[in-house]
Amino acid sequence: MNSKNKKGVLHLMWTTKSAVLMIFMLFLSAGAFAQGKKQVSGTVYDNTGSVLPGASVIEVGTKNGTTTDFDGKFTLQVAVGGAIEVSFIGSTTQKVQITATTANVDVRLQNDGYALAEVQVVSVGYGKVKKSDLTGAISTVGADDLVKGTISSTEQVLQGKVAGLNIIRPSGDPAAGATLRLRGGTSLTASNSPLIVVDGIAGVDINVVQPSDIKSIDVLKDASATAIYGSRGANGVIMITTKSGTKGVSVVYSGLSSTGYVADNLDLLSANQWRGHVRQTGNTDAVDYGGNTNWQKAIEQTAISQSHTLSINSGKADSGFRTSISYLNNEGVIKKSGLERISGNVSAYQYLGDNKDVKFDMGLFANIDKWNPIDYRIFERAYNLNPTIPVYDANGNFSSVSGNIYENPVEILTNRTVDNERHRLLGYFKTEVKFLKDFTASANISLEHNAVKGATYKPSYAVMEGRTEDGYAQRTYAEYTNAQGEIFVNYNKTLDKHTIGALAGYSYFENMYEGFGAQRSGFVTDAFGYNNLGAGYNYRLGDVYSYKGKSNLVSFFARANYSYDGKYLLTATVRRDGSSRFGENNKWGTFPSASAAWKISGEEFMDSSKGWLDNLKLRVGYGVTGNQDGIGEYKSLSILGVGNDSYYDPVTKTWSLAYSPKQNPNPDLKWESTQQINIGVDFGLFNRITGSFEWYSKTTKDLLYTYEVPQPPYLVGTMLANVGEMSNRGVELTLNANIIKGNKFTWDANLTLGHNIQKIEKLSNPTYKTDVIYSGSLHGLAGMSGQYSQVIAEGYPVGTFWGFQSAGLDADGKMLYYNAGGETVAESALVDADKKDLGNVQPDLTLGIGMNFTYGNFDLGISGYGMFGQKALNATNMMLNDPNRLPAFNVPDDFLSSGITSAPKYSSYWIEDASFFRLQSLSVGYTLPLKYKGSKLRIYLMGENLAVFTSYKGVDPEIGLNAQDGADQTGLAAPGIDRYNNYPRPTTISVGLNFTLNN
Amino acid sequence: MKIKITAAILLSMLFTVSCTNLNEDLYDKVEDGNFGNTPKEIDALVGGAYSSLRGFADGISNNYPTCEYVFFLNEVVSDEATIPTRGTNWYDGGQYQDAQKHTWKPDNRMILSAWRYNYTGIAKINAIIYQIDKSSLTTQAKTPIYAELKALRAYYYYNLLDMFGNVPIVTNFEDLDLPSNSTRKQVYDFVEKELLDAIPHLNSNVVYSKLTKNVAYSILARLYLNSEAFIGTPRWQDCLSMCQKVTGYTLTPDFFANFATENQTSTEIIFAIPYDSKAGTVGNYMSSMSCHYLHKLTLSPTGNYPWSANGMCAQPGVYSAFADTDKRKKCMLAGDQINLATGSVIIMDNGEPLTYTENLTSLGDAKENEGVRLGKYEMKAGENWERDHDFVLIRYAEILMMQAECYVRLGSPELARPFLQQITARAGEEMPATIDLHFIDQELLKEFTFEGRRRTDNIRFGTFFLPWWEKGATDKTRAIFPIPSSVLTTNKNLNQNPGYPVN
């Protein structure tokens, strides 16, 4: 800190001090006028130290009272010796004794966990419901509880926060997203991501909203809650409510600057270890290139990241607006990788009419991402290259030693240019009209647009492909637009103890996607990069392409609620979805649900437990939901297309394009349907602990898979069809506790636990017969072309490793195995029947834990998450512990002591327990209260990914859910395989600052 | 009130613009009913039947079966080629070792892919015939198109007859009932009848790469040549008469002209699968599958040639079967491989020189440099992984060899001499004093090395069942492959071939 800044802080402190002094003197003088009664003034703050308008201040035992103004201030005439009671909804009430000397009373109210939770309003789809009136399984996470830090993908804010929701981030690449899985997932091939709903707009990209704009997130978990979203509800629904203009005016700045470094690398031989080994074994063929390179370090960097967010909020009685702008630049720990984003958000609402009869509400979210995708093949090369090869040769050029999978990874990173850019936009306009006293009609229209531009250039001197292609340039563009219109009417009526609610509506959703691209190779000069495709002289058929498609979804939905005396609650919903993607014979699907809740603690016979039991509610729900993501457009039709089908015309000596049937048409194609029953208990204890326990059982039928069909008679050997059946059963526990809630010291804790058991129930039906699907492909690993590590089979969960049981190594380092009879045999004696279940990738337990402490103006937060009991195939280790590698290819340190002499072969030897607990974040903050209308400044220090507790031997035990070659991360088909492409995870240390200015 | 009216109008607007129409609008594809109405569209449909000869890639095979499977499979179970395991590489579940040892199982992926290659081609042709049926063409215009398509389909069935024997015959695209096996004899009769029926309507001229009369005669000649092996009835005379109908071809003076990048100009090729990487064709990379990773340095000093996979090579004894004077010997790459940049022998990763040797340590543990490699098709600097040369299926030399073999088998070896002379003269070889079957067999090996047809010759000559390198005696039932296990799983109406387990 330089002297100029120091002076500024001193000045600020002086101003604050003198302001306090002046206010104090003012109160003193005011007190002199009171006789018997005295005038007491004060300010009420919430638990975060912000002023609290609207809190009630009452003289105990009287009707004398007032409420705090916009600045949280109050003034009240109180009898000396009496007391005042300060209360606010969702907070614990505080009593303050008034003595003759009392003049100024500053009260800081603490949250009442239970009370606060019960008055929270929860988004349930096409409406909101008080948490106390819920009948379905819904978890709510408020803005304060969202994960903070260097976040470049919005779903990360929920990591470890919702019981049953696993968020797997397989990579430390800032440009890589995370995979969400609720209650084990439901689909083998389709997306298992929950439906994202932002401010009521369903089906949007979660990253259109920045974490700083989120007010709260409600996660709809069971079918009774998600059935209102019908054919898209099977994997749960994440309802994001964004911040909107609240009463008053505030300007908030948040900034974060961080340094990240690679948390862990593989221990491979250093150049000197390599030399030692070569000398020891007397290997005369080994080539020493004279360098001393740690190839993993050579591709890494220290990542410097920053983010800034500025928001302005202004609200009056009948209108409000909020705007925010943010910038983030997250560098990756691998050179050249990172993500830069600029985003903006404007939202506004306006009531019209004397009774706020009409409400207009609009929101606009936009952001631009820029990133440079790196070629993940560098990781395998960094493991392969001999450590004596220097990065640069004597002439300063990248050294290049020819070999198989042996290109210089630093060269690959440096010499290829990939510039990608994504634009996201979401805009909505909502109208709400109250009519006939009890009715509210709503109309929403929205548009979401998402476009990705790609540009690649591999110069002719780049070793990977570039050289053989004489330079290669590519430009791509892809976009989609989701247009949506919805109208619905809500009816709400309370008659005595009866409360009735009803909803009916219609929704139209249209997805239009298109794109084009061009590529060329053969450039005389590398001067143009990707900017002049026409300069490439070599082009092939298929170098230019474009595509376009459309789908729509039409829905009718309805809901009815009834409650009696707030104790007996019933909800029923139904949605009827029609999708253009479905086959001709199954265009429409109906998704019903029903649920009931009983607030036991509201019964008279529970009066005796009132002292400790704040709330006890039992919920039961059943519903049917669908997943239609697995069906792409046009999959049910018999279609002719062009593709790779060119044919030679010997007369003209030219090539023409053939039109061929592309797929087996399946007019029966439909959504995957999930039936789920959920029983839940919500409870509140000792006014300190709230929580819920859920038990669920769900069965997914009509599982979509690209099944092998008999040829003949089918056109192609595979066909997308609805065949299998899968079940998930489990329990979840969520606990929130205000362990200590003193005036000065508070201690909050939250815990989420999830346990899920998955099983494939069926894979065949009368038309399609499948005994087993081989999955977890090892294709692409040396000697393992066409080999599989897992099975999808009846009676087993997805991700079941299937192979030979290792019996360890013999004295010569040869791998031994157990045969089916339990005898130890050599590899050559193994037969297929010796293969067995080697464990699976499903965790037995998932855990999220967080604690927050405050002491005066200091705060401390700690959070972590873990998964336990899952297995992973450490294919990286399997391939690196290969006696054929040395001396040309590097090996792990452990290999030399292991004595392994067998070539890599997939077996239980390489399957490890991948249980882990990650200390995800630790933060320490100090809030500087600025006495200017509750303004405040918080500075904090934060560490992320500080430690991982695991016995897993690879770089990181959190392994992607679909490691299949080139496959996306959506399906369940090949989880838990660690194969080379590990982008290492960073450990990050950040300094942050939040500045809130109220007016 | 005004506000409410505005809102009501907004609401009703939504109703009017939306609907419940769920028809799919197509933008970049066409539904099958809307195609086949112009001559160009018909050409584009029929063209698809030919493009299927190149094979396909999908989630099950992962690869392009033309080269990788139909070709590999027929080669690696013969006495000609092998895919040894080299260190870690090319083990792949033992599928190649099983092929070499003649211990293949019904779940062998090469066998599945060969099956799928042929049936995908057949299904595609059935679909095209169905499209033509629905088109607005006159019956007269349809006849030659049907003939061409059915003859091409018969080629696929010929492959199935040869490889699997008792396969189901499916000719109707709309029939989705699960078929059951036909006997090998029924398949044989079907192939013969389809070709004979088609011939009158096929093109009589020499048209490169199309299924003409000449191609149909050649396939029938193959059928009759192997008739004894297929159904137990020799038909040497029928083979001769079919060969005699093939006209318009001559041997190219240079043997290797048939395997040059621009081999479509060869006067010898009767039937070929055209490839051109610029036209986006994929699946033609046999040489790359055979050569060593560093072979590129023998073609370009800067290594401007794609990576090669170091897989298939010749079995011991094949290379030395050629006389050094035999011009065809160059179809294999042997000896020291010279780095064009340094002029000396290429050094491999392990520090040893890259010298292709005829002998291999063993099938299960061959060294990186062992085995002579396939060098028949032209390779040159600057090429892509996907090659531009066409893949030769039938060439005139085969017509000559078939006739020679038939005369020997019919007991008139001297009548074979004029045919064989053309072959040996081009190769620079001497003719023997007496012509016997052994000579014919050896000549077939040398003339058609790595052309994907050796297995059929081995079976016809009976050598298939005798022990050879890394293989013991073979049971007669292995003259055909088993029906792939996953096909049996999905179609319970099918029976496994005799001698094989169901799975």
Boltz contact constraints between the chains, C-beta under 6 A:
constraints:
  - contact:
      token1: [A, 285]
      token2: [B, 350]
      max_distance: 6.0
  - contact:
      token1: [A, 285]
      token2: [B, 351]
      max_distance: 6.0
  - contact:
      token1: [A, 287]
      token2: [B, 351]
      max_distance: 6.0
  - contact:
      token1: [A, 352]
      token2: [B, 3]
      max_distance: 6.0
  - contact:
      token1: [A, 358]
      token2: [B, 3]
      max_distance: 6.0
  - contact:
      token1: [A, 358]
      token2: [B, 7]
      max_distance: 6.0
  - contact:
      token1: [A, 402]
      token2: [B, 294]
      max_distance: 6.0
  - contact:
      token1: [A, 403]
      token2: [B, 349]
      max_distance: 6.0
  - contact:
      token1: [A, 404]
      token2: [B, 293]
      max_distance: 6.0
  - contact:
      token1: [A, 431]
      token2: [B, 7]
      max_distance: 6.0
  - contact:
      token1: [A, 431]
      token2: [B, 10]
      max_distance: 6.0
  - contact:
      token1: [A, 433]
      token2: [B, 4]
      max_distance: 6.0
  - contact:
      token1: [A, 433]
      token2: [B, 7]
      max_distance: 6.0
  - contact:
      token1: [A, 443]
      token2: [B, 10]
      max_distance: 6.0
  - contact:
      token1: [A, 443]
      token2: [B, 11]
      max_distance: 6.0
  - contact:
      token1: [A, 443]
      token2: [B, 14]
      max_distance: 6.0
  - contact:
      token1: [A, 468]
      token2: [B, 304]
      max_distance: 6.0
  - contact:
      token1: [A, 468]
      token2: [B, 306]
      max_distance: 6.0
  - contact:
      token1: [A, 485]
      token2: [B, 14]
      max_distance: 6.0
  - contact:
      token1: [A, 485]
      token2: [B, 18]
      max_distance: 6.0
  - contact:
      token1: [A, 487]
      token2: [B, 11]
      max_distance: 6.0
  - contact:
      token1: [A, 487]
      token2: [B, 14]
      max_distance: 6.0
  - contact:
      token1: [A, 508]
      token2: [B, 18]
      max_distance: 6.0
  - contact:
      token1: [A, 540]
      token2: [B, 278]
      max_distance: 6.0
  - contact:
      token1: [A, 540]
      token2: [B, 280]
      max_distance: 6.0
  - contact:
      token1: [A, 541]
      token2: [B, 279]
      max_distance: 6.0
  - contact:
      token1: [A, 541]
      token2: [B, 280]
      max_distance: 6.0
  - contact:
      token1: [A, 542]
      token2: [B, 280]
      max_distance: 6.0
  - contact:
      token1: [A, 547]
      token2: [B, 28]
      max_distance: 6.0
  - contact:
      token1: [A, 548]
      token2: [B, 27]
      max_distance: 6.0
  - contact:
      token1: [A, 548]
      token2: [B, 28]
      max_distance: 6.0
  - contact:
      token1: [A, 550]
      token2: [B, 25]
      max_distance: 6.0
  - contact:
      token1: [A, 554]
      token2: [B, 20]
      max_distance: 6.0
  - contact:
      token1: [A, 578]
      token2: [B, 22]
      max_distance: 6.0
  - contact:
      token1: [A, 580]
      token2: [B, 22]
      max_distance: 6.0
  - contact:
      token1: [A, 580]
      token2: [B, 24]
      max_distance: 6.0
  - contact:
      token1: [A, 587]
      token2: [B, 22]
      max_distance: 6.0
  - contact:
      token1: [A, 634]
      token2: [B, 24]
      max_distance: 6.0
  - contact:
      token1: [A, 637]
      token2: [B, 31]
      max_distance: 6.0
  - contact:
      token1: [A, 638]
      token2: [B, 32]
      max_distance: 6.0
  - contact:
      token1: [A, 639]
      token2: [B, 29]
      max_distance: 6.0
  - contact:
      token1: [A, 640]
      token2: [B, 30]
      max_distance: 6.0
  - contact:
      token1: [A, 640]
      token2: [B, 32]
      max_distance: 6.0
  - contact:
      token1: [A, 640]
      token2: [B, 35]
      max_distance: 6.0
  - contact:
      token1: [A, 641]
      token2: [B, 29]
      max_distance: 6.0
  - contact:
      token1: [A, 644]
      token2: [B, 280]
      max_distance: 6.0
  - contact:
      token1: [A, 645]
      token2: [B, 48]
      max_distance: 6.0
  - contact:
      token1: [A, 645]
      token2: [B, 51]
      max_distance: 6.0
  - contact:
      token1: [A, 646]
      token2: [B, 279]
      max_distance: 6.0
  - contact:
      token1: [A, 646]
      token2: [B, 280]
      max_distance: 6.0
  - contact:
      token1: [A, 647]
      token2: [B, 47]
      max_distance: 6.0
  - contact:
      token1: [A, 647]
      token2: [B, 50]
      max_distance: 6.0
  - contact:
      token1: [A, 647]
      token2: [B, 51]
      max_distance: 6.0
  - contact:
      token1: [A, 648]
      token2: [B, 209]
      max_distance: 6.0
  - contact:
      token1: [A, 648]
      token2: [B, 274]
      max_distance: 6.0
  - contact:
      token1: [A, 650]
      token2: [B, 207]
      max_distance: 6.0
  - contact:
      token1: [A, 650]
      token2: [B, 208]
      max_distance: 6.0
  - contact:
      token1: [A, 650]
      token2: [B, 209]
      max_distance: 6.0
  - contact:
      token1: [A, 655]
      token2: [B, 279]
      max_distance: 6.0
  - contact:
      token1: [A, 658]
      token2: [B, 44]
      max_distance: 6.0
  - contact:
      token1: [A, 658]
      token2: [B, 47]
      max_distance: 6.0
  - contact:
      token1: [A, 658]
      token2: [B, 48]
      max_distance: 6.0
  - contact:
      token1: [A, 658]
      token2: [B, 51]
      max_distance: 6.0
  - contact:
      token1: [A, 659]
      token2: [B, 44]
      max_distance: 6.0
  - contact:
      token1: [A, 659]
      token2: [B, 45]
      max_distance: 6.0
  - contact:
      token1: [A, 660]
      token2: [B, 48]
      max_distance: 6.0
  - contact:
      token1: [A, 661]
      token2: [B, 127]
      max_distance: 6.0
  - contact:
      token1: [A, 708]
      token2: [B, 486]
      max_distance: 6.0
  - contact:
      token1: [A, 708]
      token2: [B, 490]
      max_distance: 6.0
  - contact:
      token1: [A, 710]
      token2: [B, 178]
      max_distance: 6.0
  - contact:
      token1: [A, 710]
      token2: [B, 487]
      max_distance: 6.0
  - contact:
      token1: [A, 710]
      token2: [B, 490]
      max_distance: 6.0
  - contact:
      token1: [A, 710]
      token2: [B, 491]
      max_distance: 6.0
  - contact:
      token1: [A, 711]
      token2: [B, 116]
      max_distance: 6.0
  - contact:
      token1: [A, 711]
      token2: [B, 119]
      max_distance: 6.0
  - contact:
      token1: [A, 712]
      token2: [B, 119]
      max_distance: 6.0
  - contact:
      token1: [A, 712]
      token2: [B, 168]
      max_distance: 6.0
  - contact:
      token1: [A, 712]
      token2: [B, 170]
      max_distance: 6.0
  - contact:
      token1: [A, 712]
      token2: [B, 179]
      max_distance: 6.0
  - contact:
      token1: [A, 713]
      token2: [B, 170]
      max_distance: 6.0
  - contact:
      token1: [A, 713]
      token2: [B, 176]
      max_distance: 6.0
  - contact:
      token1: [A, 715]
      token2: [B, 123]
      max_distance: 6.0
  - contact:
      token1: [A, 715]
      token2: [B, 127]
      max_distance: 6.0
  - contact:
      token1: [A, 717]
      token2: [B, 60]
      max_distance: 6.0
  - contact:
      token1: [A, 717]
      token2: [B, 116]
      max_distance: 6.0
  - contact:
      token1: [A, 769]
      token2: [B, 489]
      max_distance: 6.0
  - contact:
      token1: [A, 769]
      token2: [B, 490]
      max_distance: 6.0
  - contact:
      token1: [A, 771]
      token2: [B, 489]
      max_distance: 6.0
  - contact:
      token1: [A, 779]
      token2: [B, 62]
      max_distance: 6.0
  - contact:
      token1: [A, 782]
      token2: [B, 88]
      max_distance: 6.0
  - contact:
      token1: [A, 782]
      token2: [B, 89]
      max_distance: 6.0
  - contact:
      token1: [A, 783]
      token2: [B, 88]
      max_distance: 6.0
  - contact:
      token1: [A, 783]
      token2: [B, 89]
      max_distance: 6.0
  - contact:
      token1: [A, 783]
      token2: [B, 91]
      max_distance: 6.0
  - contact:
      token1: [A, 785]
      token2: [B, 92]
      max_distance: 6.0
  - contact:
      token1: [A, 786]
      token2: [B, 92]
      max_distance: 6.0
  - contact:
      token1: [A, 786]
      token2: [B, 109]
      max_distance: 6.0
  - contact:
      token1: [A, 787]
      token2: [B, 93]
      max_distance: 6.0
  - contact:
      token1: [A, 882]
      token2: [B, 88]
      max_distance: 6.0
  - contact:
      token1: [A, 884]
      token2: [B, 87]
      max_distance: 6.0
  - contact:
      token1: [A, 884]
      token2: [B, 88]
      max_distance: 6.0
  - contact:
      token1: [A, 888]
      token2: [B, 349]
      max_distance: 6.0
  - contact:
      token1: [A, 888]
      token2: [B, 350]
      max_distance: 6.0
  - contact:
      token1: [A, 903]
      token2: [B, 88]
      max_distance: 6.0
  - contact:
      token1: [A, 904]
      token2: [B, 88]
      max_distance: 6.0
